[in-house]
Amino acid sequence: MQYYHGMAMFNHSNIALPKKIDKWLRWLIVTPDMHRIHHSVLPDETNSNFGFNLSLWDRLFGTYKAQPIMGHQAMKIGLDQFRDPKYLTLPWLLVLPFF
């Protein structure tokens, strides 16, 4: 079970792997840059890179996307309804799952 937690932390981290290492790793496992695309606000990108551990599944089912359309730096992530600064506070983030 700890392996899955470790992979979730790795996939959702803000680690910038060297491009050559990321390119090779993503043939087997889901890297942070690969999974980040799934959190894009663009439907075509949101509906991609579902894999949690192995990138094989996205390649097999045609949902693999190598890079976001606007690049990682310009890509918008998250939900539009929570972009208001009042929702970006610790108290709000703690109660958000109950709404």
BELUR-V605972 format. One record per residue. OMEGA is omega in degrees with one decimal (999 if undefined). Layout:
omega->{OMEGA/OMEGA}
//
This chain:
omega->{-179.8/177.1/-179.1/177.7/178.1/178.4/178.8/178.3/178.1/-178.6/-175.7/179.6/178.0/-179.8/175.6/177.6/173.0/-173.6/-179.6/179.5/178.5/-178.6/-179.2/-178.9/-175.2/171.5/-178.6/-176.8/178.9/179.9/179.0/179.4/179.1/-176.6/-178.5/-179.5/179.8/-178.5/178.7/176.3/179.3/-176.3/-179.1/179.3/177.3/-178.3/178.4/174.1/179.7/-173.9/-179.9/-179.4/-174.0/179.8/179.8/-175.2/178.8/177.6/-178.3/-176.2/175.3/179.7/179.3/174.4/-173.8/-175.8/175.0/-177.0/-176.5/-176.8/-175.8/-176.9/-177.1/-177.1/174.5/178.4/175.3/-177.7/-177.3/-176.5/179.2/178.7/177.4/-177.7/-179.7/178.7/-176.5/178.0/-179.5/179.8/-179.2/-179.9/178.7/-179.4/-177.4/-179.1/-178.5/179.1/999}
//
